[in-house]
Amino acid sequence: MRRDLGEGLELDDDRERIDVDAVHAYISKESYWGLGRPREKVVRTIEGSARVVGLYHEGRQVGFARAVSDRTTIAYLADVYVLEPFRGRGLGLELIREMIEGGDLASVHWMLHTADAQGLYAHLGFREGAQRYPLMEKAREASSLPRP
């Protein structure tokens, strides 16, 4: 899939086109969820994702999203960003829309975590507490706790 958004902007799900250095720079230095994430982990997350979508302006990567999924029943939306100069133009909405409505993941149940973009995701049907059962999590840090 390659979709022209006009004004030199496009969406593309070609994994080979992803600028790993650009994605790593944003996630490790600017995101609240992945500060300090090593480049090696960013590479592995991209390789292990069911789908990746890049947002490009005149060939330069300016946004990104990835999905973790079994490709049948469930998908988790992760590492979504649009660089600051490109925000406020609906590009994040188009990036997410393409991820969840395009490709072979359009019919699965989607989940995500966000600390600051609930309104954006609500435009695409995401709701807090929309699941039938309460969401439970096991944080990474908990794995290092001693067993009782």
GROMACS elastic network, one bead per residue, 0.5 to 0.9 nm:
[ bonds ]
;  ai    aj funct       b0    kb
    1    11     6  0.79900   500
    1    12     6  0.58307   500
    1    13     6  0.58361   500
    1    14     6  0.73880   500
    1   102     6  0.85379   500
    1   103     6  0.79346   500
    2    10     6  0.70639   500
    2    11     6  0.57365   500
    2    13     6  0.67957   500
    2    14     6  0.79893   500
    3     9     6  0.87363   500
    3    10     6  0.54526   500
    3    11     6  0.50874   500
    3    12     6  0.63936   500
    4     7     6  0.87253   500
    4     8     6  0.78495   500
    4     9     6  0.62785   500
    4    11     6  0.65737   500
    4    12     6  0.88059   500
    5     8     6  0.73812   500
    5     9     6  0.51873   500
    5    10     6  0.50841   500
    5    11     6  0.73482   500
    5    91     6  0.87109   500
    5    94     6  0.88783   500
    6     9     6  0.54832   500
    6    10     6  0.71700   500
    7    10     6  0.87205   500
    7    57     6  0.80831   500
    7    58     6  0.85364   500
    8    56     6  0.79392   500
    8    57     6  0.53582   500
    8    59     6  0.80876   500
    9    55     6  0.71722   500
    9    56     6  0.55055   500
    9    58     6  0.63547   500
    9    59     6  0.81437   500
   10    54     6  0.82507   500
   10    55     6  0.58619   500
   10    56     6  0.53098   500
   10    57     6  0.66413   500
   10    58     6  0.82227   500
   10    59     6  0.84350   500
   11    53     6  0.67149   500
   11    54     6  0.56891   500
   11    56     6  0.63291   500
   11    94     6  0.84168   500
   11    95     6  0.69845   500
   11    98     6  0.80537   500
   12    15     6  0.84463   500
   12    17     6  0.80663   500
   12    18     6  0.89088   500
   12    52     6  0.84563   500
   12    53     6  0.55876   500
   12    54     6  0.53793   500
   12    55     6  0.66740   500
   12    56     6  0.78685   500
   13    16     6  0.87807   500
   13    17     6  0.80935   500
   13    18     6  0.84721   500
   13    51     6  0.71458   500
   13    52     6  0.55745   500
   13    54     6  0.62056   500
   13    55     6  0.89938   500
   13    99     6  0.86394   500
   13   103     6  0.89308   500
   14    17     6  0.54674   500
   14    18     6  0.71572   500
   14    51     6  0.89696   500
   14    52     6  0.74760   500
   14    53     6  0.72297   500
   14    54     6  0.79292   500
   15    18     6  0.55887   500
   15    46     6  0.79797   500
   15    47     6  0.83399   500
   15    51     6  0.78765   500
   15    52     6  0.62592   500
   15    53     6  0.76471   500
   15    54     6  0.84589   500
   16    19     6  0.83265   500
   17    20     6  0.88980   500
   17    54     6  0.80095   500
   17    61     6  0.89932   500
   18    21     6  0.87900   500
   18    22     6  0.84190   500
   18    23     6  0.79346   500
   18    46     6  0.87296   500
   18    52     6  0.82007   500
   18    53     6  0.81118   500
   18    54     6  0.64150   500
   18    61     6  0.74369   500
   18    64     6  0.84260   500
   19    22     6  0.53494   500
   19    23     6  0.63574   500
   19    24     6  0.86208   500
   19    54     6  0.86639   500
   19    60     6  0.82708   500
   19    61     6  0.64637   500
   20    23     6  0.50887   500
   20    24     6  0.59213   500
   20    25     6  0.84034   500
   20    39     6  0.80575   500
   20    42     6  0.74129   500
   20    43     6  0.67610   500
   20    46     6  0.83812   500
   21    24     6  0.50824   500
   21    25     6  0.59786   500
   21    26     6  0.86734   500
   21    39     6  0.77305   500
   22    25     6  0.50841   500
   22    26     6  0.63502   500
   22    27     6  0.86714   500
   22    60     6  0.89580   500
   22    61     6  0.68267   500
   22    62     6  0.80648   500
   23    26     6  0.53622   500
   23    27     6  0.61273   500
   23    28     6  0.83829   500
   23    42     6  0.76429   500
   23    61     6  0.81457   500
   23    62     6  0.87650   500
   23    63     6  0.80221   500
   23    64     6  0.71497   500
   23    79     6  0.89106   500
   23    81     6  0.89783   500
   24    27     6  0.52355   500
   24    28     6  0.56931   500
   24    29     6  0.79887   500
   24    37     6  0.76667   500
   24    38     6  0.76982   500
   24    39     6  0.57713   500
   24    41     6  0.89520   500
   24    42     6  0.60569   500
   24    43     6  0.83076   500
   25    28     6  0.55128   500
   25    29     6  0.57413   500
   25    30     6  0.75074   500
   25    39     6  0.84918   500
   26    29     6  0.54491   500
   26    30     6  0.50672   500
   26    31     6  0.62825   500
   26    34     6  0.88498   500
   26    35     6  0.87544   500
   26    81     6  0.81255   500
   26    83     6  0.81222   500
   27    30     6  0.58016   500
   27    32     6  0.79918   500
   27    33     6  0.75376   500
   27    34     6  0.52907   500
   27    35     6  0.62532   500
   27    36     6  0.79059   500
   27    37     6  0.70581   500
   27    42     6  0.83379   500
   27    79     6  0.73809   500
   27    81     6  0.84602   500
   28    31     6  0.65881   500
   28    32     6  0.87654   500
   28    33     6  0.86120   500
   28    34     6  0.54200   500
   28    38     6  0.70871   500
   28    39     6  0.81007   500
   28    42     6  0.88910   500
   29    32     6  0.86141   500
   29    34     6  0.78912   500
   29    35     6  0.54671   500
   29    36     6  0.65077   500
   29    37     6  0.84163   500
   30    33     6  0.89112   500
   30    34     6  0.81705   500
   30    35     6  0.67555   500
   31    34     6  0.57379   500
   31    35     6  0.59967   500
   31    79     6  0.86411   500
   31    81     6  0.82085   500
   32    35     6  0.61268   500
   32   115     6  0.87226   500
   33    79     6  0.82179   500
   34    37     6  0.53952   500
   34    79     6  0.83681   500
   35    38     6  0.89647   500
   37    40     6  0.83537   500
   37    41     6  0.66630   500
   37    42     6  0.71473   500
   38    41     6  0.54583   500
   38    42     6  0.66650   500
   38    43     6  0.89511   500
   39    42     6  0.50122   500
   39    43     6  0.62352   500
   39    44     6  0.86845   500
   40    43     6  0.51454   500
   40    44     6  0.63191   500
   40    45     6  0.87375   500
   41    44     6  0.50072   500
   41    45     6  0.60854   500
   41    46     6  0.85987   500
   42    45     6  0.51229   500
   42    46     6  0.62771   500
   42    47     6  0.86259   500
   43    46     6  0.52938   500
   43    47     6  0.62022   500
   43    48     6  0.85878   500
   44    47     6  0.50163   500
   44    48     6  0.59069   500
   44    49     6  0.84539   500
   45    48     6  0.51198   500
   45    49     6  0.60242   500
   45    66     6  0.84981   500
   45    68     6  0.88155   500
   46    49     6  0.53297   500
   46    50     6  0.86057   500
   46    51     6  0.83250   500
   46    52     6  0.70743   500
   46    66     6  0.72655   500
   47    50     6  0.83690   500
   48    51     6  0.87904   500
   48    68     6  0.75787   500
   49    52     6  0.67752   500
   49    66     6  0.63425   500
   49    67     6  0.55830   500
   49    69     6  0.73143   500
   50    66     6  0.75820   500
   50    67     6  0.55944   500
   50    68     6  0.53959   500
   50    69     6  0.56801   500
   50    70     6  0.76846   500
   50    71     6  0.71910   500
   50    75     6  0.85905   500
   50   105     6  0.87167   500
   51    65     6  0.84514   500
   51    66     6  0.56933   500
   51    67     6  0.52541   500
   51    68     6  0.73360   500
   51    69     6  0.83659   500
   51    99     6  0.77445   500
   51   103     6  0.83929   500
   51   104     6  0.89815   500
   51   105     6  0.84561   500
   52    64     6  0.73918   500
   52    65     6  0.58186   500
   52    67     6  0.64353   500
   52    99     6  0.76783   500
   53    63     6  0.83695   500
   53    64     6  0.57927   500
   53    65     6  0.53858   500
   53    66     6  0.63190   500
   53    67     6  0.88874   500
   53    95     6  0.72128   500
   53    96     6  0.87025   500
   53    98     6  0.78295   500
   53    99     6  0.65762   500
   54    61     6  0.66244   500
   54    62     6  0.76699   500
   54    63     6  0.57172   500
   54    65     6  0.66279   500
   54    66     6  0.87424   500
   54    95     6  0.77088   500
   55    60     6  0.83420   500
   55    61     6  0.58263   500
   55    62     6  0.55737   500
   55    64     6  0.59094   500
   55    65     6  0.86125   500
   55    82     6  0.77677   500
   55    91     6  0.81478   500
   55    92     6  0.88395   500
   55    95     6  0.68371   500
   56    59     6  0.54291   500
   56    60     6  0.51752   500
   56    62     6  0.53634   500
   56    63     6  0.67767   500
   56    64     6  0.89037   500
   57    60     6  0.52040   500
   57    61     6  0.64660   500
   57    62     6  0.64686   500
   58    61     6  0.85342   500
   61    64     6  0.77692   500
   62    81     6  0.82266   500
   62    82     6  0.58546   500
   62    83     6  0.54228   500
   62    84     6  0.88569   500
   62    85     6  0.89097   500
   62    86     6  0.74918   500
   63    80     6  0.74158   500
   63    81     6  0.52710   500
   63    83     6  0.61018   500
   63    86     6  0.86710   500
   63    91     6  0.86189   500
   63    92     6  0.78811   500
   63    95     6  0.78817   500
   64    79     6  0.70571   500
   64    80     6  0.54989   500
   64    81     6  0.55002   500
   64    82     6  0.67231   500
   64    95     6  0.75574   500
   65    77     6  0.72345   500
   65    78     6  0.62107   500
   65    79     6  0.54830   500
   65    81     6  0.67002   500
   65    95     6  0.72449   500
   65    96     6  0.72309   500
   65    99     6  0.73279   500
   66    76     6  0.83458   500
   66    77     6  0.60654   500
   66    78     6  0.53581   500
   66    79     6  0.62347   500
   66    80     6  0.69722   500
   66    99     6  0.76387   500
   67    75     6  0.61796   500
   67    76     6  0.54593   500
   67    78     6  0.59879   500
   67    79     6  0.86368   500
   67    99     6  0.76781   500
   67   100     6  0.87064   500
   67   105     6  0.88476   500
   68    71     6  0.85733   500
   68    74     6  0.84787   500
   68    75     6  0.54950   500
   68    76     6  0.50781   500
   68    77     6  0.67109   500
   68    78     6  0.75042   500
   69    72     6  0.76680   500
   69    73     6  0.79570   500
   69    74     6  0.57670   500
   69    76     6  0.63277   500
   69    77     6  0.89008   500
   69   105     6  0.81480   500
   69   108     6  0.87862   500
   70    73     6  0.66089   500
   70    74     6  0.62688   500
   70    75     6  0.69212   500
   71    74     6  0.68117   500
   71    75     6  0.71796   500
   71   104     6  0.71521   500
   71   105     6  0.60288   500
   71   108     6  0.73159   500
   72    75     6  0.84849   500
   72   104     6  0.88087   500
   72   105     6  0.75448   500
   72   107     6  0.79803   500
   72   108     6  0.62104   500
   72   109     6  0.89080   500
   73   105     6  0.87453   500
   73   107     6  0.78445   500
   73   109     6  0.60491   500
   73   110     6  0.88283   500
   74   105     6  0.83657   500
   74   107     6  0.88148   500
   74   108     6  0.50464   500
   74   110     6  0.59171   500
   74   111     6  0.78202   500
   75   100     6  0.88167   500
   75   105     6  0.74330   500
   75   108     6  0.64661   500
   75   109     6  0.61441   500
   75   111     6  0.63585   500
   75   112     6  0.86401   500
   76   109     6  0.85066   500
   76   110     6  0.57105   500
   76   112     6  0.55699   500
   76   113     6  0.87478   500
   77    80     6  0.74993   500
   77    96     6  0.85889   500
   77    99     6  0.83229   500
   77   100     6  0.83254   500
   77   110     6  0.70317   500
   77   111     6  0.62400   500
   77   112     6  0.51598   500
   77   113     6  0.80263   500
   78   112     6  0.67562   500
   78   113     6  0.79587   500
   80    92     6  0.82176   500
   80    95     6  0.84985   500
   80    96     6  0.79027   500
   81    92     6  0.72503   500
   81    95     6  0.89797   500
   82    85     6  0.83819   500
   82    86     6  0.64895   500
   82    87     6  0.63307   500
   82    91     6  0.75045   500
   82    92     6  0.61530   500
   82    95     6  0.87106   500
   83    86     6  0.56520   500
   83    87     6  0.66137   500
   84    87     6  0.53166   500
   84    88     6  0.86456   500
   85    88     6  0.85769   500
   86    89     6  0.67147   500
   86    90     6  0.88641   500
   86    91     6  0.72941   500
   86    92     6  0.88000   500
   87    90     6  0.71824   500
   87    91     6  0.68104   500
   87    92     6  0.71958   500
   88    91     6  0.75117   500
   88    92     6  0.83042   500
   89    92     6  0.79506   500
   89    93     6  0.88370   500
   90    93     6  0.52311   500
   90    94     6  0.63990   500
   90    95     6  0.87429   500
   91    94     6  0.50203   500
   91    95     6  0.60485   500
   91    96     6  0.85897   500
   92    96     6  0.61697   500
   92    97     6  0.83919   500
   92   120     6  0.80252   500
   93    96     6  0.52952   500
   93    97     6  0.59380   500
   93    98     6  0.85391   500
   93   120     6  0.67339   500
   93   121     6  0.78133   500
   93   123     6  0.80006   500
   93   124     6  0.79409   500
   94    98     6  0.60238   500
   94    99     6  0.85017   500
   95    98     6  0.53504   500
   95    99     6  0.63504   500
   95   100     6  0.89170   500
   96   100     6  0.61850   500
   96   101     6  0.82630   500
   96   121     6  0.81720   500
   96   124     6  0.82226   500
   97   100     6  0.53769   500
   97   101     6  0.55951   500
   97   102     6  0.73901   500
   97   124     6  0.70145   500
   98   101     6  0.53958   500
   98   103     6  0.78776   500
   99   102     6  0.57573   500
   99   103     6  0.73649   500
   99   105     6  0.78931   500
   99   106     6  0.80729   500
  100   103     6  0.78917   500
  100   105     6  0.64293   500
  100   106     6  0.54613   500
  100   107     6  0.84609   500
  100   108     6  0.85646   500
  100   110     6  0.75734   500
  100   124     6  0.88554   500
  101   104     6  0.85265   500
  101   105     6  0.71215   500
  101   107     6  0.78487   500
  102   105     6  0.69472   500
  102   106     6  0.57213   500
  103   106     6  0.62769   500
  104   107     6  0.75311   500
  104   108     6  0.87529   500
  105   108     6  0.56391   500
  105   109     6  0.87040   500
  105   110     6  0.89229   500
  106   109     6  0.85973   500
  107   110     6  0.89833   500
  110   126     6  0.81590   500
  111   126     6  0.79503   500
  111   131     6  0.89930   500
  112   126     6  0.86767   500
  114   117     6  0.60372   500
  114   118     6  0.67088   500
  115   118     6  0.75144   500
  116   119     6  0.83063   500
  117   120     6  0.53864   500
  117   121     6  0.65222   500
  117   122     6  0.86919   500
  118   121     6  0.52813   500
  118   122     6  0.60244   500
  118   123     6  0.88988   500
  118   126     6  0.80961   500
  118   127     6  0.81428   500
  118   128     6  0.82868   500
  119   122     6  0.50407   500
  119   123     6  0.66718   500
  120   123     6  0.55744   500
  120   124     6  0.74664   500
  120   126     6  0.89545   500
  121   124     6  0.53909   500
  121   125     6  0.67536   500
  121   126     6  0.54322   500
  121   127     6  0.78709   500
  122   125     6  0.50742   500
  122   127     6  0.60569   500
  122   128     6  0.87866   500
  123   126     6  0.73840   500
  126   130     6  0.75796   500
  127   130     6  0.52443   500
  127   131     6  0.85525   500
  128   131     6  0.81901   500
  129   132     6  0.79511   500
  129   133     6  0.84066   500
  129   134     6  0.73376   500
  129   135     6  0.81076   500
  130   133     6  0.85681   500
  131   134     6  0.67664   500
  131   135     6  0.75460   500
  138   141     6  0.84192   500
  138   142     6  0.67236   500
  138   143     6  0.80290   500
  139   142     6  0.54076   500
  139   143     6  0.73112   500
  140   143     6  0.56771   500
  140   144     6  0.77504   500
  141   144     6  0.57818   500
  141   145     6  0.73757   500
  142   145     6  0.54018   500
  142   146     6  0.88756   500
  143   146     6  0.82466   500
  144   147     6  0.89587   500
